[in-house]
Amino acid sequence: GDSGQLVKLRDPHGAPVLLLCLCSSQGDKAALPVLARQPAFVQLSSMLLANYYHNIKLATQTNELMQMSEELTRRNQELNLINKVEDQVVNTHDGRELLRRLVGNTASFLQVDVIYLYIVGQDISMHRYGSNNATTHADVLFDCMRNTVHPLLQNNARPLVVNNAEERRELGIEWEMPFKFVASPVVDSDGVTVGVLATASEEFAAEDFSDSDRNLLEIMAKKASRIAQTHFDALTGLENSHSFELILRDLLRQSRDQGMTHAIANIDIDRLAVVNDISGREAGNHLIRMIAHKLADTVRPHDLVARMGSDKFGILLKNCDLDTAEAIMKKASHAVSSLEVEWQGKLHEPSISIGVAPITDQTLSIAGLLEAAETARDVSKQRG
């Protein structure tokens, strides 16, 4: 003798989302309440459905607003990171130091396990861990970036996002390593890929990398490209003349303001034109690279070696008096003279001429300093 009403609620597409049932112990259906010629229960159900969708809409909007807020916060942080790198480019002229700072800033911002930068021509391979602890198997990651990912980016200079082993296999990356990573190309002035900037996290201990991570790393890789193009010589990987003169200005300012003493060396390769005539320009370039590496290996770690032109190098010896500078340059001359460069059956024995000048609080100008070092070099060349 009981009676009841059954109401099925549907979404705008007609799919049922809620089923309501009103039961009455009174057998008479007329005893059920009626409003505006409709059973009150049906009207109540419609109101409940409308309220249900209203709450869903509010929750969706709230979630979207939270996502927008998080995205705006991230974009603001990205801009702060980019501006920080820009400030460092303005305030620092040492190319390798700029790249070290870029790697460190990127690691701090992304909060990943490791950041790795590799540039072939400049012989640059540097990394920064997200924490102070070395990441397990990081050496495998670095080998993968150099030997597999870098060639992939040379063929297709677009950033790679790899979050699992299946995505690695799709790209033909056979390395077994517990990392997910993003890798972006570092390019030269002609747009040719010459290196890679990569960020990686352990595969099972972090969220997947997103498009936002890829976009940020691409921006930082472009900045690394610009630093490399602006500060380094393409043939030798040494600092170039532009970077050399900027750093020289800083050293001269230190001497005037703080009384610090530095030294500058002007170096000329003897008879390079003869090597080019006998064995060709490729042999001459090979000789230049050999001498560049020998000079870089001979000076102290904090000194700077730059290629100034075709057959010329400059060296800045920081916090160094004239006697010490001359002793270091004598050692460099002997090191270069010990080289024996064979090219297509012909043996070349290189030598260099060196002029040294002090940088003190009495130094008047950059031009005068460069001229003094060049004059000393010419005297050295004449003396043999």
MARBA-255289 format. One line per field, with one value per residue (C-alpha): residue number from 1; residue in one letter; x negated, y, z negated. Coordinates in nm, 2 decimals. Each point is the difference from the previous one (the first is absolute). Layout:
N
k: [NUM:...]
r: [a:...]
x: [X:...]
y: [Y:...]
z: [Z:...]
//
This chain:
384
k: [1:2:3:4:5:6:7:8:9:10:11:12:13:14:15:16:17:18:19:20:21:22:23:24:25:26:27:28:29:30:31:32:33:34:35:36:37:38:39:40:41:42:43:44:45:46:47:48:49:50:51:52:53:54:55:56:57:58:59:60:61:62:63:64:65:66:67:68:69:70:71:72:73:74:75:76:77:78:79:80:81:82:83:84:85:86:87:88:89:90:91:92:93:94:95:96:97:98:99:100:101:102:103:104:105:106:107:108:109:110:111:112:113:114:115:116:117:118:119:120:121:122:123:124:125:126:127:128:129:130:131:132:133:134:135:136:137:138:139:140:141:142:143:144:145:146:147:148:149:150:151:152:153:154:155:156:157:158:159:160:161:162:163:164:165:166:167:168:169:170:171:172:173:174:175:176:177:178:179:180:181:182:183:184:185:186:187:188:189:190:191:192:193:194:195:196:197:198:199:200:201:202:203:204:205:206:207:208:209:210:211:212:213:214:215:216:217:218:219:220:221:222:223:224:225:226:227:228:229:230:231:232:233:234:235:236:237:238:239:240:241:242:243:244:245:246:247:248:249:250:251:252:253:254:255:256:257:258:259:260:261:262:263:264:265:266:267:268:269:270:271:272:273:274:275:276:277:278:279:280:281:282:283:284:285:286:287:288:289:290:291:292:293:294:295:296:297:298:299:300:301:302:303:304:305:306:307:308:309:310:311:312:313:314:315:316:317:318:319:320:321:322:323:324:325:326:327:328:329:330:331:332:333:334:335:336:337:338:339:340:341:342:343:344:345:346:347:348:349:350:351:352:353:354:355:356:357:358:359:360:361:362:363:364:365:366:367:368:369:370:371:372:373:374:375:376:377:378:379:380:381:382:383:384]
r: [g:d:s:g:q:l:v:k:l:r:d:p:h:g:a:p:v:l:l:l:c:l:c:s:s:q:g:d:k:a:a:l:p:v:l:a:r:q:p:a:f:v:q:l:s:s:m:l:l:a:n:y:y:h:n:i:k:l:a:t:q:t:n:e:l:m:q:m:s:e:e:l:t:r:r:n:q:e:l:n:l:i:n:k:v:e:d:q:v:v:n:t:h:d:g:r:e:l:l:r:r:l:v:g:n:t:a:s:f:l:q:v:d:v:i:y:l:y:i:v:g:q:d:i:s:m:h:r:y:g:s:n:n:a:t:t:h:a:d:v:l:f:d:c:m:r:n:t:v:h:p:l:l:q:n:n:a:r:p:l:v:v:n:n:a:e:e:r:r:e:l:g:i:e:w:e:m:p:f:k:f:v:a:s:p:v:v:d:s:d:g:v:t:v:g:v:l:a:t:a:s:e:e:f:a:a:e:d:f:s:d:s:d:r:n:l:l:e:i:m:a:k:k:a:s:r:i:a:q:t:h:f:d:a:l:t:g:l:e:n:s:h:s:f:e:l:i:l:r:d:l:l:r:q:s:r:d:q:g:m:t:h:a:i:a:n:i:d:i:d:r:l:a:v:v:n:d:i:s:g:r:e:a:g:n:h:l:i:r:m:i:a:h:k:l:a:d:t:v:r:p:h:d:l:v:a:r:m:g:s:d:k:f:g:i:l:l:k:n:c:d:l:d:t:a:e:a:i:m:k:k:a:s:h:a:v:s:s:l:e:v:e:w:q:g:k:l:h:e:p:s:i:s:i:g:v:a:p:i:t:d:q:t:l:s:i:a:g:l:l:e:a:a:e:t:a:r:d:v:s:k:q:r:g]
x: [0.00:-0.30:-0.04:-0.30:-0.15:-0.31:-0.20:-0.30:-0.23:-0.19:-0.29:0.03:-0.10:0.28:-0.22:0.14:-0.19:0.23:0.30:0.23:0.28:0.27:0.20:0.31:0.16:0.33:0.16:0.17:-0.21:0.21:-0.16:-0.33:-0.07:0.07:-0.13:0.11:0.17:-0.32:-0.10:-0.21:-0.26:-0.05:-0.06:-0.23:-0.20:-0.03:-0.13:-0.25:-0.13:-0.04:-0.18:-0.22:-0.11:-0.05:-0.24:-0.18:-0.04:-0.13:-0.25:-0.12:-0.04:-0.19:-0.23:-0.06:-0.08:-0.25:-0.17:-0.01:-0.15:-0.26:-0.09:-0.03:-0.22:-0.22:-0.02:-0.10:-0.28:-0.11:-0.03:-0.19:-0.24:-0.04:-0.06:-0.25:-0.20:0.02:-0.14:-0.29:-0.08:-0.02:-0.21:-0.23:-0.23:-0.15:0.19:-0.06:0.11:0.32:0.07:-0.06:0.24:0.26:-0.02:0.02:0.30:0.19:-0.07:0.13:0.31:0.11:-0.08:-0.11:-0.27:-0.26:-0.06:-0.27:-0.15:-0.22:-0.15:-0.24:-0.21:-0.06:-0.09:0.26:0.16:0.15:0.28:0.18:0.19:0.33:-0.13:-0.36:0.00:-0.12:0.28:-0.04:-0.08:-0.05:-0.30:0.22:0.23:-0.29:-0.13:0.35:0.03:-0.34:0.01:0.37:0.22:-0.24:-0.01:0.38:0.02:-0.24:0.24:0.31:-0.07:0.31:0.02:0.07:0.22:-0.05:0.20:-0.03:-0.19:0.26:-0.06:-0.37:0.04:0.22:-0.29:-0.25:-0.17:-0.12:-0.17:0.14:0.01:0.25:0.06:0.27:-0.14:0.05:-0.28:-0.02:-0.26:-0.28:-0.08:-0.27:0.05:0.11:0.26:-0.20:0.04:-0.33:0.11:0.29:0.15:0.19:0.19:0.07:0.18:0.01:0.27:0.21:-0.05:0.13:0.29:-0.02:-0.16:0.26:0.01:-0.07:-0.33:-0.09:0.08:-0.21:-0.30:0.02:-0.02:-0.30:-0.17:0.04:-0.17:-0.28:-0.03:-0.03:-0.26:-0.20:0.03:-0.10:-0.29:-0.17:-0.21:0.15:-0.33:-0.17:0.27:-0.20:0.15:0.00:-0.14:0.33:0.01:-0.37:0.03:0.30:-0.18:-0.31:0.21:0.11:-0.36:-0.12:0.28:-0.11:-0.35:0.10:0.26:-0.16:-0.37:0.00:-0.27:0.06:-0.18:0.09:-0.18:0.01:-0.08:-0.07:-0.05:-0.32:0.01:0.37:0.02:-0.27:0.20:0.31:-0.21:-0.16:0.28:0.32:0.23:0.14:-0.34:-0.05:0.33:-0.10:-0.33:0.20:0.22:-0.30:-0.18:0.32:0.04:-0.36:0.02:0.32:-0.17:-0.31:0.15:0.15:0.37:0.13:-0.20:0.18:-0.12:0.17:-0.04:-0.03:-0.03:-0.13:-0.34:0.02:0.09:0.04:-0.04:0.11:-0.19:0.20:-0.15:-0.35:-0.31:-0.22:-0.27:0.25:0.17:-0.32:-0.09:0.34:-0.03:-0.35:0.15:0.27:-0.25:-0.19:0.32:0.10:-0.35:0.02:0.29:-0.06:0.30:0.01:0.24:0.02:-0.36:-0.15:-0.13:0.04:-0.17:0.18:-0.13:0.15:-0.11:0.12:0.02:0.10:0.11:0.12:0.35:-0.04:0.16:-0.24:0.14:0.16:0.22:0.10:-0.15:-0.33:-0.01:0.07:-0.27:-0.26:0.06:-0.01:-0.33:-0.15:0.11:-0.16:-0.33:0.02:0.05:-0.29:-0.23:0.11]
y: [0.00:0.24:0.25:0.19:0.22:-0.08:0.28:-0.06:0.30:0.04:0.22:0.24:-0.29:-0.23:-0.23:-0.09:0.14:-0.05:-0.21:0.12:-0.19:0.13:-0.26:0.06:-0.23:0.15:-0.20:0.30:0.17:0.32:0.03:0.08:0.38:0.19:0.35:0.19:-0.31:-0.20:-0.25:0.19:-0.27:0.04:0.37:-0.06:-0.24:0.25:0.26:-0.25:-0.08:0.37:0.05:-0.30:0.14:0.35:-0.15:-0.20:0.32:0.19:-0.27:-0.01:0.37:0.00:-0.28:0.20:0.31:-0.19:-0.14:0.34:0.14:-0.27:0.05:0.38:-0.06:-0.23:0.24:0.28:-0.23:-0.08:0.37:0.06:-0.28:0.14:0.35:-0.13:-0.16:0.32:0.20:-0.24:0.03:0.38:-0.02:-0.29:-0.03:-0.35:-0.24:-0.31:0.16:0.12:-0.35:-0.14:0.25:-0.08:-0.37:0.07:0.24:-0.25:-0.28:0.21:0.11:-0.33:-0.20:-0.30:-0.26:0.12:0.26:-0.07:0.23:-0.14:0.22:-0.18:0.27:0.18:-0.32:0.08:-0.27:0.12:-0.11:0.09:-0.23:0.11:-0.08:-0.02:-0.37:-0.17:-0.16:-0.38:-0.10:0.36:-0.10:-0.22:0.30:0.22:-0.27:-0.03:0.38:0.02:-0.31:-0.05:0.30:0.26:-0.18:-0.02:0.37:0.06:-0.18:0.18:0.31:-0.02:-0.06:-0.36:-0.09:-0.36:-0.12:-0.38:-0.29:-0.04:0.35:-0.06:-0.30:0.19:0.24:-0.28:0.07:-0.34:0.12:-0.17:0.27:0.10:0.35:0.20:0.31:0.31:0.09:0.32:0.08:0.26:0.15:0.21:0.32:-0.20:-0.19:-0.32:-0.21:0.00:-0.12:-0.09:0.14:-0.27:-0.04:-0.34:-0.16:-0.35:-0.19:-0.12:0.28:0.31:0.14:-0.03:0.30:0.23:0.23:0.29:-0.18:-0.05:0.37:0.13:-0.23:0.11:0.37:-0.08:-0.20:0.30:0.21:-0.25:0.02:0.37:0.00:-0.26:0.20:0.33:-0.11:-0.30:-0.06:-0.26:-0.16:-0.04:0.02:0.28:0.33:0.24:0.35:0.16:-0.18:0.05:0.38:0.01:-0.19:0.21:0.31:-0.16:-0.08:0.35:0.14:-0.23:0.13:0.36:-0.04:-0.26:0.01:-0.35:-0.11:-0.22:-0.07:-0.04:-0.22:0.05:-0.32:-0.05:-0.34:0.00:-0.10:-0.11:0.13:-0.25:-0.29:0.12:0.02:-0.34:-0.21:0.21:0.20:-0.30:-0.09:0.36:-0.02:-0.32:0.16:0.30:-0.24:-0.19:0.31:0.14:-0.32:0.01:0.36:-0.07:-0.30:0.20:0.31:0.01:-0.10:0.35:0.15:0.06:-0.10:0.15:-0.02:0.36:-0.07:-0.24:-0.07:0.20:-0.07:0.21:-0.11:0.18:-0.10:0.11:0.11:-0.05:0.22:0.04:-0.24:-0.28:0.07:-0.02:-0.33:-0.15:0.12:-0.15:-0.33:0.04:0.07:-0.32:-0.20:0.11:-0.06:-0.36:-0.07:-0.20:0.04:-0.25:0.06:-0.23:-0.12:0.35:0.09:0.35:0.13:0.31:0.29:0.32:0.35:0.16:0.35:0.07:0.33:0.08:0.13:0.24:0.31:0.20:-0.16:0.28:-0.17:-0.33:0.11:0.09:-0.33:-0.20:0.19:-0.05:-0.38:-0.01:0.20:-0.24:-0.29:0.15:0.05:-0.36:-0.11:0.20:-0.16:-0.34]
z: [0.00:0.00:0.28:0.14:0.27:0.20:0.17:0.23:0.05:0.32:0.11:0.30:0.23:-0.13:-0.20:-0.34:-0.29:-0.31:-0.09:-0.28:-0.16:-0.24:-0.18:-0.21:-0.25:0.09:0.28:0.15:0.27:-0.05:-0.34:0.16:0.00:0.32:0.10:0.31:0.14:-0.02:-0.27:-0.25:0.01:0.37:-0.04:-0.29:0.21:0.28:-0.25:-0.14:0.35:0.08:-0.33:0.08:0.33:-0.14:-0.27:0.27:0.21:-0.30:-0.09:0.36:0.01:-0.33:0.13:0.32:-0.20:-0.22:0.31:0.16:-0.32:-0.02:0.37:-0.05:-0.30:0.20:0.29:-0.25:-0.14:0.36:0.08:-0.32:0.10:0.35:-0.13:-0.25:0.28:0.20:-0.29:-0.03:0.37:-0.05:-0.32:0.09:0.31:-0.06:0.23:-0.20:-0.32:0.17:0.12:-0.35:-0.15:0.26:-0.08:-0.37:0.03:0.22:-0.25:-0.29:0.18:0.15:-0.32:0.20:-0.08:0.24:0.28:0.26:0.27:0.28:0.28:0.23:0.16:-0.33:-0.18:-0.26:-0.21:-0.33:-0.23:-0.32:-0.23:-0.14:-0.34:-0.12:0.03:0.32:0.19:0.05:0.36:0.11:0.20:0.21:0.06:0.10:0.25:0.15:0.05:0.17:0.21:0.09:-0.09:0.15:0.34:-0.01:-0.05:0.28:0.24:-0.14:-0.21:-0.21:-0.37:-0.12:-0.29:-0.11:-0.31:0.02:0.15:0.28:0.12:-0.01:0.22:0.25:0.05:0.04:-0.34:-0.11:-0.32:-0.32:-0.26:-0.28:0.13:0.18:0.16:0.22:0.25:0.21:0.26:-0.04:0.34:0.17:0.19:0.31:-0.19:0.00:-0.31:-0.19:-0.34:-0.24:-0.32:-0.18:-0.33:-0.15:-0.30:-0.12:0.19:-0.29:-0.25:0.18:0.20:0.38:0.18:0.16:0.30:-0.25:-0.10:0.37:0.08:-0.29:0.09:0.36:-0.11:-0.22:0.28:0.23:-0.27:-0.02:0.38:-0.01:-0.27:0.20:0.32:-0.17:-0.22:0.17:0.31:0.23:0.11:-0.34:-0.26:-0.18:-0.10:0.30:0.04:-0.10:-0.33:-0.05:0.03:-0.23:-0.27:0.05:-0.08:-0.32:-0.10:0.08:-0.21:-0.29:0.03:-0.01:-0.28:-0.22:0.09:0.13:0.24:0.31:0.32:0.37:0.26:0.37:0.20:0.37:0.17:0.19:0.37:0.01:0.36:0.09:-0.14:0.19:0.33:-0.05:-0.14:0.05:-0.22:-0.17:-0.13:-0.12:-0.19:-0.16:-0.11:-0.14:-0.20:-0.13:-0.12:-0.16:-0.21:-0.10:-0.11:-0.20:-0.17:-0.09:-0.17:-0.35:-0.04:-0.06:0.29:0.33:0.35:0.30:0.38:0.13:0.37:0.26:-0.15:-0.32:-0.36:-0.31:-0.36:-0.31:-0.31:-0.30:-0.33:0.15:0.00:0.30:-0.11:-0.06:0.33:0.19:-0.17:0.09:0.36:0.03:-0.11:0.26:0.27:-0.08:-0.01:0.35:0.14:-0.13:0.23:0.32:0.24:0.28:0.29:0.30:-0.04:-0.06:-0.35:-0.13:-0.32:-0.12:-0.20:-0.14:-0.07:-0.33:-0.13:-0.36:-0.16:-0.36:-0.09:-0.29:-0.14:0.22:0.32:0.20:0.26:0.16:0.33:-0.16:-0.19:0.32:0.19:-0.28:0.01:0.38:0.00:-0.25:0.22:0.31:-0.19:-0.11:0.36:0.13:-0.27:0.11]
//
